[in-house]
Amino acid sequence: MMTRRTALCSLIPAALAQGTKTNSAITVGLIGTGNRGPYVASSLQKHSQGRVVALCDLFPERMEKAKQTIGVENPRLYSDYKQLLASDVDAVIIATPVYLHAEHFEAAIKSGKHIYIEKPAAGTVADCKRIMKAADGASRKVNITFGFQRRYAELYQKAKKMADSGAIGEIQMGFVRFIKSGPAWNDAEKLPAPKTDIEKVKGWNGWRDLNGDLIVENNVHSIDVLNWFLGSRPLSAIGAGGMTVRRQGDMRDHNFVAYEYAKGVQGQLLGATLAAARYRDVVEQFFGSKGVIETSENHWRHFGVPGAEVFEKSPRNNTIDSAVAFVERIRTGQVENAGVRGVESTLTAILGRMAMDKRREVTWDEMMKS
């Protein structure tokens, strides 16, 4: 499982990574042209030396729309992801439905491509283990990046550096919230669970067995920041949540989970899609004995010594930072394998979901054996 090799396969010096493309564009193929994939691809296309040259989707109309979003005129188009992986692209972005991630990731590893895969890693423990195994067996020349873009954002890295410096003392608690409006479905549009493959692909975002539930598909961003700043994954979790507003599918629309980390440190998550339209409150806060660090998509803040507080707005969307960093690692040969941490953050979300399902405390070991 989480082997020492995978954990240490990060930022390998250029001298150990052969075949880099320092003086030429990095060619990229996008697998999955729904909503998120084209946005990541457009960030890469517009702000880095990467060039999107191939698209893959089951639905031609989605690829046509993606061409406009990304800003490419004549990319190669595929309906079979295996054909794209067999092409000569340097890297792929995997932005397919969550329940397909393990299959697509394993195939991408075998192809030898650099991989940017959207979060979460998967929706089940079994599929997370598949992805971990595949990542661990990957070539040491291959970049594996998960779509936890906050890790690469300038302001988040400043905040993490300050936290590591001891400026707020030892972190005693982390509190994160991910509150936003929900989908505009209503009872009249409520449909039965999808049965065919096409129905599943089209309706994956409304069903827990296809995307992992709210905490796994969405709140996992905040959970990844918790693990990052607290320096580990949790030991156990308790929680509660449910569905307040009836909508299509069986997704929870609110959840609260309390994670226990080493030394009794608490990491608490509040997630909800019950807010009014266009409302969004996504913040992470870390409380130490000497101060507080707050991070978000839009700013970071340090509250500590009176008169020396820091408040800084983000210069650009975090996805741009993530896409640019991915291409630069390929271009310069600085290899990163984020297999362990990407799967661990996903498993932390699954741990919270299990605690809500069972209505009791669930340990990490119990989850891994499930």
C-alpha positions as CSV (number, residue, x, y, z in Angstrom):
1,M,0.0,0.0,0.0
2,M,1.6,3.3,1.1
3,T,5.2,2.3,0.4
4,R,8.3,4.2,1.1
5,R,9.1,4.4,-2.6
6,T,5.9,6.1,-3.5
7,A,6.1,8.5,-0.5
8,L,9.6,9.6,-1.5
9,C,9.2,9.8,-5.3
10,S,8.8,13.5,-5.2
11,L,10.8,16.3,-6.9
12,I,13.4,14.0,-8.4
13,P,16.3,16.2,-9.8
14,A,16.4,16.8,-13.5
15,A,19.6,14.7,-13.7
16,L,17.7,11.6,-12.9
17,A,14.8,12.3,-15.3
18,Q,15.6,11.7,-18.9
19,G,13.7,12.7,-22.0
20,T,12.6,16.1,-20.7
21,K,11.4,18.8,-23.2
22,T,13.1,21.9,-21.9
23,N,12.9,23.7,-25.3
24,S,9.7,22.5,-26.8
25,A,6.0,22.6,-26.0
26,I,4.5,19.8,-23.8
27,T,1.7,18.1,-25.7
28,V,-1.4,17.3,-23.6
29,G,-4.5,15.2,-24.2
30,L,-7.8,15.8,-22.2
31,I,-9.8,12.7,-21.3
32,G,-13.3,13.9,-20.2
33,T,-14.6,17.2,-21.6
34,G,-17.5,17.9,-19.2
35,N,-17.0,21.0,-17.0
36,R,-13.8,20.7,-15.0
37,G,-11.6,19.2,-17.6
38,P,-11.8,22.0,-20.1
39,Y,-11.2,24.6,-17.4
40,V,-8.0,22.9,-16.3
41,A,-7.0,22.4,-19.9
42,S,-7.6,26.1,-20.7
43,S,-5.5,27.2,-17.7
44,L,-2.7,25.0,-19.0
45,Q,-3.1,26.2,-22.6
46,K,-3.2,29.9,-21.8
47,H,-0.6,30.1,-19.0
48,S,2.1,27.5,-19.6
49,Q,4.2,25.9,-22.3
50,G,1.7,23.1,-22.5
51,R,-0.4,22.7,-25.7
52,V,-3.7,20.7,-25.7
53,V,-3.6,18.7,-28.9
54,A,-6.2,15.9,-28.3
55,L,-9.6,15.6,-26.7
56,C,-11.5,12.4,-25.7
57,D,-15.2,12.1,-24.8
58,L,-18.2,9.9,-25.6
59,F,-20.2,12.9,-26.7
60,P,-19.0,14.9,-29.7
61,E,-21.0,18.0,-28.7
62,R,-19.0,18.2,-25.5
63,M,-15.7,18.1,-27.4
64,E,-16.9,20.9,-29.7
65,K,-17.8,23.1,-26.7
66,A,-14.5,22.2,-25.0
67,K,-12.6,23.4,-28.1
68,Q,-14.0,26.8,-27.6
69,T,-13.4,26.9,-23.9
70,I,-9.8,25.8,-24.2
71,G,-9.0,27.9,-27.3
72,V,-7.9,25.2,-29.7
73,E,-9.0,24.9,-33.3
74,N,-8.0,21.4,-34.7
75,P,-7.2,19.0,-31.9
76,R,-7.4,15.3,-32.6
77,L,-10.7,13.9,-31.4
78,Y,-11.2,10.5,-29.8
79,S,-14.2,8.6,-28.5
80,D,-12.0,5.8,-26.9
81,Y,-9.5,6.9,-24.2
82,K,-7.3,4.0,-25.0
83,Q,-6.6,5.4,-28.5
84,L,-5.7,8.8,-27.0
85,L,-3.3,7.1,-24.6
86,A,-1.7,5.2,-27.5
87,S,-1.0,8.5,-29.3
88,D,2.2,10.5,-29.0
89,V,1.0,13.1,-26.4
90,D,3.4,13.8,-23.5
91,A,0.7,14.1,-20.8
92,V,-2.9,13.6,-20.1
93,I,-5.5,15.3,-18.0
94,I,-8.0,12.8,-16.6
95,A,-11.3,14.6,-15.8
96,T,-13.8,11.7,-16.2
97,P,-16.5,10.7,-13.7
98,V,-15.1,9.7,-10.4
99,Y,-16.3,6.0,-10.7
100,L,-14.1,5.6,-13.8
101,H,-10.9,7.1,-12.3
102,A,-9.2,3.8,-11.3
103,E,-9.7,2.3,-14.7
104,H,-8.5,5.4,-16.6
105,F,-5.6,6.0,-14.2
106,E,-4.3,2.4,-14.4
107,A,-4.4,2.7,-18.2
108,A,-2.6,6.0,-18.2
109,I,0.2,4.6,-16.0
110,K,0.7,1.7,-18.4
111,S,0.9,4.2,-21.3
112,G,3.8,6.0,-19.6
113,K,2.2,9.4,-19.9
114,H,2.5,12.2,-17.3
115,I,-0.8,12.4,-15.5
116,Y,-2.9,15.2,-14.0
117,I,-6.0,13.5,-12.6
118,E,-8.9,15.4,-11.1
119,K,-9.8,14.9,-7.5
120,P,-11.0,12.8,-5.7
121,A,-8.8,9.8,-6.5
122,A,-11.9,7.5,-6.4
123,G,-15.2,6.9,-4.6
124,T,-14.4,3.6,-2.8
125,V,-11.6,2.2,-0.7
126,A,-11.1,-0.6,-3.2
127,D,-10.6,1.8,-6.1
128,C,-8.3,4.0,-4.0
129,K,-6.1,0.9,-3.4
130,R,-6.0,0.3,-7.1
131,I,-4.8,3.8,-7.7
132,M,-2.2,3.6,-5.0
133,K,-0.8,0.4,-6.4
134,A,-0.7,1.8,-9.9
135,A,1.0,5.0,-8.7
136,D,3.5,3.0,-6.7
137,G,4.4,1.0,-9.8
138,A,4.8,4.0,-12.1
139,S,8.1,4.9,-13.8
140,R,10.2,7.3,-11.7
141,K,10.3,9.6,-14.7
142,V,6.5,10.1,-14.7
143,N,4.7,13.0,-13.0
144,I,1.5,12.2,-11.2
145,T,-0.5,15.2,-10.0
146,F,-3.9,15.3,-8.4
147,G,-6.3,18.2,-8.8
148,F,-5.8,19.5,-5.3
149,Q,-4.8,22.8,-6.8
150,R,-4.4,24.6,-3.4
151,R,-1.1,22.8,-2.9
152,Y,0.4,24.8,-5.7
153,A,-1.1,28.2,-5.0
154,E,1.3,31.0,-4.2
155,L,-0.7,32.2,-1.1
156,Y,-1.3,28.7,0.3
157,Q,2.4,28.0,0.1
158,K,3.2,31.3,1.9
159,A,0.7,30.3,4.6
160,K,2.1,26.8,4.9
161,K,5.7,28.2,5.2
162,M,4.5,30.5,8.0
163,A,2.8,27.7,9.8
164,D,5.9,25.5,9.5
165,S,8.0,28.4,10.9
166,G,6.2,28.2,14.2
167,A,4.8,31.7,13.9
168,I,1.4,30.6,15.3
169,G,2.9,28.0,17.6
170,E,1.9,24.3,17.5
171,I,-1.4,23.9,15.7
172,Q,-4.0,22.7,18.1
173,M,-7.0,22.6,15.8
174,G,-8.0,23.0,12.2
175,F,-11.4,24.0,11.1
176,V,-12.5,24.0,7.4
177,R,-15.8,24.9,5.8
178,F,-17.1,24.4,2.3
179,I,-20.5,26.1,1.9
180,K,-22.1,26.9,-1.4
181,S,-25.4,26.8,-3.3
182,G,-26.6,23.5,-4.6
183,P,-27.8,22.3,-8.1
184,A,-31.0,23.7,-9.4
185,W,-32.8,20.4,-9.6
186,N,-36.4,20.0,-8.2
187,D,-38.8,17.2,-7.5
188,A,-40.4,17.4,-10.9
189,E,-37.1,16.5,-12.5
190,K,-36.2,13.7,-10.1
191,L,-35.1,10.6,-12.0
192,P,-34.4,7.0,-11.0
193,A,-30.8,5.9,-10.5
194,P,-29.0,5.4,-13.9
195,K,-28.7,1.8,-15.1
196,T,-26.9,1.9,-18.5
197,D,-23.3,3.1,-19.0
198,I,-24.5,6.2,-20.9
199,E,-27.0,7.1,-18.1
200,K,-24.2,6.7,-15.5
201,V,-21.8,8.9,-17.4
202,K,-24.5,11.6,-17.8
203,G,-25.8,11.4,-14.2
204,W,-22.6,10.5,-12.2
205,N,-22.6,13.8,-10.2
206,G,-26.0,13.0,-8.6
207,W,-25.3,9.6,-7.1
208,R,-23.1,8.5,-4.2
209,D,-22.1,5.2,-5.7
210,L,-20.8,7.1,-8.8
211,N,-19.0,10.0,-7.2
212,G,-18.5,9.2,-3.5
213,D,-21.0,11.7,-2.0
214,L,-20.6,15.4,-1.2
215,I,-17.7,14.9,1.2
216,V,-15.7,12.9,-1.2
217,E,-16.4,14.7,-4.5
218,N,-16.4,18.2,-3.2
219,N,-15.3,18.7,0.4
220,V,-12.2,16.7,-0.3
221,H,-10.4,19.9,-1.3
222,S,-10.7,21.2,2.2
223,I,-9.8,17.8,3.7
224,D,-6.6,17.8,1.6
225,V,-5.6,21.2,3.2
226,L,-6.4,19.8,6.7
227,N,-4.0,16.9,6.1
228,W,-1.4,19.2,4.5
229,F,-1.3,21.7,7.4
230,L,-1.7,19.1,10.2
231,G,1.1,17.0,8.6
232,S,-0.6,13.6,8.5
233,R,-3.8,11.8,7.9
234,P,-6.3,11.3,10.8
235,L,-6.6,8.3,13.1
236,S,-10.4,8.3,13.3
237,A,-13.6,10.3,12.6
238,I,-17.1,10.8,13.8
239,G,-19.8,12.7,12.0
240,A,-23.4,13.4,10.9
241,G,-25.1,14.6,7.8
242,G,-28.0,14.1,5.5
243,M,-30.3,15.5,2.8
244,T,-32.4,18.4,3.7
245,V,-33.7,19.5,0.3
246,R,-35.0,16.8,-2.0
247,R,-33.1,16.8,-5.3
248,Q,-32.2,14.5,-8.1
249,G,-30.0,11.7,-6.8
250,D,-29.0,10.6,-3.3
251,M,-26.2,13.0,-2.4
252,R,-26.0,14.5,1.1
253,D,-26.4,18.3,1.1
254,H,-24.8,18.9,4.5
255,N,-22.2,17.1,6.7
256,F,-20.1,17.8,9.7
257,V,-17.2,15.5,10.6
258,A,-14.7,15.7,13.4
259,Y,-11.4,14.0,12.7
260,E,-8.9,13.1,15.4
261,Y,-5.2,13.4,14.4
262,A,-2.1,12.5,16.4
263,K,-1.7,14.0,19.8
264,G,-5.4,14.6,20.1
265,V,-5.4,17.4,17.5
266,Q,-8.9,18.0,16.0
267,G,-9.6,18.7,12.4
268,Q,-13.3,19.7,11.8
269,L,-15.1,19.9,8.5
270,L,-18.4,21.6,7.8
271,G,-19.7,21.1,4.3
272,A,-23.1,22.1,2.7
273,T,-24.8,22.9,-0.5
274,L,-27.8,24.6,1.1
275,A,-26.8,28.2,0.5
276,A,-28.7,30.7,-1.7
277,A,-27.7,30.9,-5.3
278,R,-24.2,32.3,-5.9
279,Y,-23.3,32.2,-2.2
280,R,-19.9,30.7,-1.5
281,D,-17.8,30.5,1.7
282,V,-14.8,28.2,1.4
283,V,-12.2,28.8,4.2
284,E,-9.6,26.9,6.1
285,Q,-8.5,28.0,9.6
286,F,-5.6,26.8,11.8
287,F,-5.5,27.7,15.4
288,G,-2.2,27.7,17.3
289,S,-1.0,28.8,20.7
290,K,0.3,32.1,19.3
291,G,-2.1,32.9,16.5
292,V,-4.3,31.9,13.6
293,I,-3.6,31.2,9.9
294,E,-6.6,31.4,7.5
295,T,-6.5,30.4,3.9
296,S,-9.0,30.4,1.0
297,E,-9.3,30.5,-2.7
298,N,-9.2,34.3,-2.5
299,H,-6.9,35.3,0.3
300,W,-4.7,34.3,3.2
301,R,-4.5,35.8,6.6
302,H,-2.2,35.7,9.6
303,F,-3.5,36.9,12.9
304,G,-0.8,37.0,15.6
305,V,1.3,39.8,17.0
306,P,-0.8,43.0,17.3
307,G,0.0,45.4,14.5
308,A,1.8,42.7,12.4
309,E,-1.3,40.9,10.9
310,V,-1.1,39.8,7.3
311,F,-3.9,39.9,4.8
312,E,-3.2,39.2,1.1
313,K,-5.5,38.6,-1.8
314,S,-4.9,35.9,-4.3
315,P,-3.4,37.2,-7.6
316,R,-5.1,34.5,-9.8
317,N,-7.2,31.3,-9.6
318,N,-5.4,28.4,-7.9
319,T,-6.0,26.1,-10.9
320,I,-3.7,28.2,-13.0
321,D,-0.9,27.7,-10.5
322,S,-1.5,24.0,-10.4
323,A,-1.6,23.6,-14.2
324,V,1.5,25.7,-14.7
325,A,3.4,23.8,-12.0
326,F,2.5,20.5,-13.7
327,V,3.8,21.6,-17.1
328,E,7.0,23.1,-15.6
329,R,7.8,19.8,-13.8
330,I,7.6,17.9,-17.1
331,R,9.5,20.6,-18.9
332,T,12.4,20.7,-16.5
333,G,12.5,17.1,-15.3
334,Q,11.5,17.8,-11.7
335,V,9.4,14.7,-11.2
336,E,6.6,14.5,-8.5
337,N,4.6,11.4,-7.7
338,A,1.7,12.6,-5.5
339,G,0.1,9.2,-5.4
340,V,0.3,8.7,-1.6
341,R,-1.1,12.1,-0.6
342,G,-3.8,12.3,-3.3
343,V,-5.2,8.9,-2.2
344,E,-4.8,9.6,1.5
345,S,-6.8,12.8,1.2
346,T,-9.5,10.9,-0.7
347,L,-9.5,8.1,1.9
348,T,-9.8,10.7,4.7
349,A,-13.0,11.9,3.0
350,I,-14.2,8.3,2.7
351,L,-13.5,7.8,6.4
352,G,-15.8,10.8,7.2
353,R,-18.5,9.3,5.0
354,M,-18.3,6.0,6.7
355,A,-18.5,7.7,10.1
356,M,-21.7,9.4,9.0
357,D,-23.1,6.2,7.5
358,K,-22.5,4.2,10.6
359,R,-23.4,7.0,13.1
360,R,-20.3,6.2,15.2
361,E,-16.6,6.6,15.4
362,V,-14.7,4.8,12.7
363,T,-10.9,4.3,12.8
364,W,-8.6,4.5,9.8
365,D,-7.7,0.8,10.2
366,E,-11.4,-0.2,10.1
367,M,-11.9,1.8,6.9
368,M,-8.9,0.3,5.2
369,K,-10.2,-3.2,6.0
370,S,-13.7,-2.5,4.7
